[in-house]
């Protein structure tokens, strides 16, 4: 399984846009100040796991940004 920390994406914006809403400004500002990962960071981790030899078992991949408070 892949367990990422906070990943900065457009997910919240896109999900709220579908119902005609937008995230509160406070939420957007807070999201910009949190230490975060980029989608490519997770993709790189998954590619690493896929590139391991057949005799290697990676059961869990936990990726967190440095300084994540939770």
The first five atom37 places (N, CA, C, CB, O) and aatype in JSON, in Angstrom:
{
  "aatype": [20, 20, 20, 20, 20, 20, 20, 20, 20, 20, 20, 20, 20, 20, 20, 20, 20, 20, 20, 20, 20, 20, 20, 20, 20, 20, 20, 20, 20, 20, 20, 20, 20, 20, 20, 20, 20, 20, 20, 20, 20, 20, 20, 20, 20, 20, 20, 20, 20, 20, 20, 20, 20, 20, 20, 20, 20, 20, 20, 20, 20, 20, 20, 20, 20, 20, 20, 20, 20, 20],
  "atom_mask": [
    [1, 1, 1, 1, 1],
    [1, 1, 1, 1, 1],
    [1, 1, 1, 1, 1],
    [1, 1, 1, 1, 1],
    [1, 1, 1, 1, 1],
    [1, 1, 1, 1, 1],
    [1, 1, 1, 1, 1],
    [1, 1, 1, 1, 1],
    [1, 1, 1, 1, 1],
    [1, 1, 1, 1, 1],
    [1, 1, 1, 1, 1],
    [1, 1, 1, 1, 1],
    [1, 1, 1, 1, 1],
    [1, 1, 1, 1, 1],
    [1, 1, 1, 1, 1],
    [1, 1, 1, 1, 1],
    [1, 1, 1, 1, 1],
    [1, 1, 1, 1, 1],
    [1, 1, 1, 1, 1],
    [1, 1, 1, 1, 1],
    [1, 1, 1, 1, 1],
    [1, 1, 1, 1, 1],
    [1, 1, 1, 1, 1],
    [1, 1, 1, 1, 1],
    [1, 1, 1, 1, 1],
    [1, 1, 1, 1, 1],
    [1, 1, 1, 1, 1],
    [1, 1, 1, 1, 1],
    [1, 1, 1, 1, 1],
    [1, 1, 1, 1, 1],
    [1, 1, 1, 1, 1],
    [1, 1, 1, 1, 1],
    [1, 1, 1, 1, 1],
    [1, 1, 1, 1, 1],
    [1, 1, 1, 1, 1],
    [1, 1, 1, 1, 1],
    [1, 1, 1, 1, 1],
    [1, 1, 1, 1, 1],
    [1, 1, 1, 1, 1],
    [1, 1, 1, 1, 1],
    [1, 1, 1, 1, 1],
    [1, 1, 1, 1, 1],
    [1, 1, 1, 1, 1],
    [1, 1, 1, 1, 1],
    [1, 1, 1, 1, 1],
    [1, 1, 1, 1, 1],
    [1, 1, 1, 1, 1],
    [1, 1, 1, 1, 1],
    [1, 1, 1, 1, 1],
    [1, 1, 1, 1, 1],
    [1, 1, 1, 1, 1],
    [1, 1, 1, 1, 1],
    [1, 1, 1, 1, 1],
    [1, 1, 1, 1, 1],
    [1, 1, 1, 1, 1],
    [1, 1, 1, 1, 1],
    [1, 1, 1, 1, 1],
    [1, 1, 1, 1, 1],
    [1, 1, 1, 1, 1],
    [1, 1, 1, 1, 1],
    [1, 1, 1, 1, 1],
    [1, 1, 1, 1, 1],
    [1, 1, 1, 1, 1],
    [1, 1, 1, 1, 1],
    [1, 1, 1, 1, 1],
    [1, 1, 1, 1, 1],
    [1, 1, 1, 1, 1],
    [1, 1, 1, 1, 1],
    [1, 1, 1, 1, 1],
    [1, 1, 1, 1, 1]
  ],
  "atom_positions": [
    [[0.84, -1.19, 0.0], [0.0, 0.0, 0.0], [0.88, 1.24, 0.0], [-0.95, 0.0, 1.22], [2.02, 1.22, 0.46]],
    [[0.34, 2.31, -0.52], [1.04, 3.59, -0.55], [0.34, 4.52, 0.42], [1.08, 4.2, -2.0], [-0.87, 4.73, 0.33]],
    [[1.1, 5.07, 1.36], [0.55, 5.99, 2.36], [1.26, 7.33, 2.25], [0.7, 5.41, 3.79], [2.29, 7.55, 2.89]],
    [[0.72, 8.23, 1.45], [1.37, 9.53, 1.31], [0.95, 10.48, 2.43], [1.05, 10.15, -0.04], [-0.14, 10.36, 2.99]],
    [[1.82, 11.41, 2.73], [1.47, 12.51, 3.61], [0.65, 13.51, 2.81], [2.73, 13.18, 4.23], [0.01, 13.15, 1.82]],
    [[0.68, 14.76, 3.23], [-0.09, 15.8, 2.56], [0.5, 16.07, 1.17], [-0.12, 17.09, 3.4], [1.67, 16.42, 1.04]],
    [[-0.33, 15.89, 0.15], [0.08, 16.13, -1.24], [-0.71, 17.34, -1.75], [-0.17, 14.86, -2.14], [-1.94, 17.34, -1.72]],
    [[0.01, 18.34, -2.21], [-0.64, 19.54, -2.73], [-1.16, 19.26, -4.14], [0.35, 20.74, -2.74], [-0.38, 19.12, -5.09]],
    [[-2.49, 19.17, -4.27], [-3.13, 18.92, -5.56], [-4.33, 19.85, -5.71], [-3.56, 17.42, -5.68], [-4.63, 20.65, -4.82]],
    [[-5.0, 19.74, -6.83], [-6.2, 20.53, -7.08], [-7.46, 19.74, -6.7], [-6.27, 20.95, -8.56], [-8.56, 20.1, -7.11]],
    [[-7.31, 18.68, -5.93], [-8.42, 17.78, -5.63], [-9.59, 18.51, -4.98], [-7.94, 16.67, -4.72], [-10.73, 18.35, -5.41]],
    [[-9.32, 19.3, -3.95], [-10.41, 20.0, -3.25], [-11.09, 21.0, -4.17], [-9.87, 20.72, -1.99], [-12.32, 21.06, -4.23]],
    [[-10.28, 21.77, -4.91], [-10.87, 22.74, -5.84], [-11.77, 22.04, -6.86], [-9.75, 23.52, -6.58], [-12.89, 22.48, -7.1]],
    [[-11.29, 20.95, -7.44], [-12.04, 20.24, -8.47], [-13.32, 19.62, -7.91], [-11.17, 19.15, -9.11], [-14.36, 19.65, -8.56]],
    [[-13.23, 19.05, -6.7], [-14.42, 18.4, -6.14], [-15.49, 19.43, -5.78], [-14.05, 17.58, -4.91], [-16.68, 19.17, -5.94]],
    [[-15.08, 20.58, -5.29], [-16.06, 21.61, -4.95], [-16.61, 22.31, -6.19], [-15.43, 22.64, -4.01], [-17.76, 22.74, -6.21]],
    [[-15.78, 22.42, -7.21], [-16.22, 23.05, -8.45], [-17.39, 22.27, -9.06], [-15.06, 23.15, -9.45], [-18.29, 22.86, -9.67]],
    [[-17.36, 20.96, -8.9], [-18.43, 20.12, -9.42], [-19.78, 20.41, -8.81], [-18.09, 18.69, -9.21], [-20.81, 20.14, -9.42]],
    [[-19.8, 20.97, -7.62], [-21.07, 21.31, -6.97], [-21.28, 22.82, -6.93], [-21.11, 20.74, -5.55], [-22.15, 23.32, -6.21]],
    [[-20.48, 23.55, -7.7], [-20.66, 24.99, -7.79], [-20.15, 25.78, -6.61], [-22.07, 25.29, -7.98], [-20.64, 26.88, -6.35]],
    [[-19.18, 25.25, -5.89], [-18.63, 25.94, -4.72], [-17.12, 26.1, -4.89], [-18.95, 25.17, -3.41], [-16.54, 25.58, -5.84]],
    [[-16.52, 26.8, -3.96], [-15.06, 26.91, -3.94], [-14.61, 26.85, -2.48], [-14.57, 28.22, -4.64], [-15.37, 27.21, -1.58]],
    [[-13.36, 26.41, -2.25], [-12.9, 26.3, -0.87], [-12.75, 27.68, -0.24], [-11.56, 25.54, -0.82], [-12.45, 28.65, -0.93]],
    [[-12.95, 27.76, 1.07], [-12.77, 29.04, 1.76], [-11.33, 29.53, 1.61], [-13.13, 28.91, 3.26], [-10.4, 28.73, 1.51]],
    [[-11.16, 30.83, 1.59], [-9.83, 31.43, 1.44], [-8.89, 30.96, 2.54], [-9.94, 32.95, 1.45], [-7.7, 30.74, 2.29]],
    [[-9.4, 30.81, 3.76], [-8.56, 30.37, 4.88], [-7.97, 28.98, 4.61], [-9.38, 30.35, 6.2], [-6.82, 28.71, 4.93]],
    [[-8.79, 28.1, 4.02], [-8.32, 26.75, 3.71], [-7.22, 26.79, 2.65], [-9.48, 25.87, 3.23], [-6.22, 26.08, 2.75]],
    [[-7.42, 27.62, 1.63], [-6.4, 27.74, 0.58], [-5.09, 28.29, 1.14], [-6.91, 28.65, -0.55], [-4.01, 27.81, 0.8]],
    [[-5.17, 29.3, 2.0], [-3.97, 29.88, 2.6], [-3.25, 28.86, 3.49], [-4.32, 31.13, 3.42], [-2.03, 28.75, 3.45]],
    [[-4.02, 28.11, 4.29], [-3.42, 27.11, 5.16], [-2.73, 26.03, 4.33], [-4.47, 26.48, 6.09], [-1.63, 25.6, 4.67]],
    [[-3.37, 25.6, 3.24], [-2.8, 24.55, 2.39], [-1.47, 25.0, 1.8], [-3.77, 24.18, 1.28], [-0.57, 24.18, 1.61]],
    [[-1.34, 26.28, 1.5], [-0.1, 26.79, 0.92], [1.04, 26.87, 1.94], [-0.34, 28.17, 0.32], [2.21, 26.88, 1.56]],
    [[0.71, 26.92, 3.23], [1.76, 27.05, 4.25], [2.23, 25.71, 4.81], [1.26, 27.92, 5.38], [3.3, 25.64, 5.4]],
    [[1.43, 24.66, 4.63], [1.83, 23.33, 5.15], [2.95, 22.74, 4.31], [0.62, 22.37, 5.16], [2.98, 22.91, 3.09]],
    [[3.89, 22.04, 4.97], [4.87, 21.29, 4.18], [4.1, 20.25, 3.35], [5.95, 20.59, 5.11], [3.24, 19.55, 3.88]],
    [[4.41, 20.16, 2.08], [3.62, 19.26, 1.24], [4.5, 18.54, 0.22], [2.53, 20.03, 0.53], [5.61, 18.95, -0.1]],
    [[3.94, 17.45, -0.27], [4.55, 16.69, -1.35], [3.9, 17.11, -2.66], [4.41, 15.16, -1.12], [2.82, 17.7, -2.67]],
    [[4.56, 16.81, -3.75], [4.0, 17.01, -5.08], [3.58, 15.64, -5.61], [5.04, 17.71, -6.04], [4.09, 14.61, -5.16]],
    [[2.68, 15.61, -6.56], [2.23, 14.34, -7.14], [3.41, 13.54, -7.68], [1.21, 14.59, -8.26], [3.42, 12.32, -7.58]],
    [[4.4, 14.22, -8.25], [5.58, 13.52, -8.78], [6.37, 12.8, -7.69], [6.49, 14.5, -9.51], [7.0, 11.78, -7.96]],
    [[6.35, 13.32, -6.47], [7.05, 12.64, -5.37], [6.44, 11.26, -5.13], [6.97, 13.48, -4.07], [7.17, 10.29, -4.91]],
    [[5.13, 11.17, -5.18], [4.46, 9.89, -4.97], [4.72, 8.97, -6.16], [2.93, 10.09, -4.76], [4.99, 7.78, -5.99]],
    [[4.63, 9.52, -7.36], [4.9, 8.72, -8.56], [6.32, 8.16, -8.54], [4.69, 9.57, -9.83], [6.52, 7.0, -8.91]],
    [[7.29, 8.95, -8.12], [8.68, 8.46, -8.03], [8.79, 7.31, -7.04], [9.61, 9.6, -7.61], [9.52, 6.35, -7.3]],
    [[8.09, 7.41, -5.92], [8.11, 6.32, -4.94], [7.51, 5.04, -5.49], [7.37, 6.74, -3.69], [8.04, 3.96, -5.26]],
    [[6.41, 5.16, -6.2], [5.76, 3.99, -6.8], [6.67, 3.37, -7.86], [4.39, 4.37, -7.43], [6.79, 2.14, -7.94]],
    [[7.32, 4.2, -8.66], [8.26, 3.67, -9.66], [9.42, 2.94, -8.99], [8.79, 4.81, -10.56], [9.88, 1.92, -9.49]],
    [[9.9, 3.46, -7.87], [10.96, 2.78, -7.13], [10.5, 1.38, -6.72], [11.37, 3.6, -5.87], [11.23, 0.41, -6.92]],
    [[9.31, 1.28, -6.16], [8.79, -0.02, -5.72], [8.66, -0.97, -6.91], [7.42, 0.15, -5.02], [9.02, -2.14, -6.81]],
    [[8.15, -0.47, -8.02], [7.98, -1.32, -9.2], [9.31, -1.78, -9.79], [7.18, -0.58, -10.26], [9.38, -2.81, -10.46]],
    [[10.37, -1.02, -9.54], [11.68, -1.34, -10.1], [12.49, -2.3, -9.22], [12.46, -0.08, -10.31], [13.58, -2.71, -9.61]],
    [[11.98, -2.66, -8.05], [12.73, -3.57, -7.2], [12.73, -4.97, -7.81], [12.13, -3.6, -5.77], [11.81, -5.34, -8.53]],
    [[13.78, -5.75, -7.51], [13.85, -7.12, -8.05], [12.69, -7.99, -7.56], [15.19, -7.76, -7.66], [12.08, -7.69, -6.54]],
    [[12.4, -9.05, -8.28], [11.27, -9.92, -7.93], [11.35, -10.51, -6.52], [11.16, -11.04, -8.92], [10.32, -10.83, -5.92]],
    [[12.56, -10.67, -5.98], [12.68, -11.27, -4.65], [12.49, -10.24, -3.53], [14.04, -11.93, -4.51], [12.59, -10.59, -2.35]],
    [[12.23, -8.99, -3.88], [12.03, -7.92, -2.88], [10.54, -7.63, -2.75], [12.82, -6.62, -3.29], [9.84, -7.44, -3.75]],
    [[10.07, -7.62, -1.52], [8.67, -7.32, -1.24], [8.59, -6.01, -0.46], [7.98, -8.48, -0.46], [9.09, -5.93, 0.66]],
    [[7.99, -5.01, -1.04], [7.73, -3.76, -0.34], [6.26, -3.79, 0.05], [8.09, -2.48, -1.23], [5.39, -3.66, -0.81]],
    [[5.99, -3.97, 1.34], [4.61, -4.09, 1.78], [3.95, -2.74, 2.01], [4.55, -4.9, 3.04], [2.74, -2.61, 1.86]],
    [[4.73, -1.75, 2.37], [4.17, -0.43, 2.68], [5.15, 0.63, 2.23], [3.85, -0.29, 4.19], [6.35, 0.52, 2.48]],
    [[4.64, 1.64, 1.58], [5.46, 2.79, 1.19], [4.84, 4.01, 1.83], [5.55, 2.94, -0.38], [3.76, 4.45, 1.43]],
    [[5.52, 4.57, 2.84], [5.04, 5.76, 3.53], [5.95, 6.92, 3.13], [5.02, 5.56, 5.09], [7.16, 6.89, 3.36]],
    [[5.35, 7.93, 2.54], [6.11, 9.11, 2.1], [5.49, 10.33, 2.75], [6.11, 9.25, 0.53], [4.29, 10.59, 2.58]],
    [[6.29, 11.1, 3.49], [5.77, 12.29, 4.16], [6.72, 13.46, 3.87], [5.63, 12.04, 5.7], [7.93, 13.26, 3.71]],
    [[6.18, 14.66, 3.81], [7.06, 15.82, 3.63], [7.78, 16.12, 4.94], [6.25, 17.05, 3.16], [7.24, 15.94, 6.03]],
    [[9.0, 16.59, 4.82], [9.77, 16.99, 5.99], [9.03, 18.11, 6.7], [11.21, 17.42, 5.61], [8.63, 19.09, 6.06]],
    [[8.85, 17.99, 8.0], [8.2, 19.03, 8.78], [6.69, 18.92, 8.85], [8.55, 20.33, 8.22], [6.04, 19.81, 9.4]],
    [[6.12, 17.83, 8.32], [4.66, 17.67, 8.4], [4.25, 17.58, 9.86], [4.19, 16.4, 7.61], [4.79, 16.74, 10.59]],
    [[3.31, 18.42, 10.32], [2.98, 18.46, 11.75], [2.06, 17.33, 12.24], [2.33, 19.76, 12.06], [1.86, 17.2, 13.45]],
    [[1.52, 16.51, 11.35], [0.6, 15.45, 11.8], [0.98, 14.13, 11.2], [-0.84, 15.79, 11.44], [0.32, 13.12, 11.46]]
  ]
}
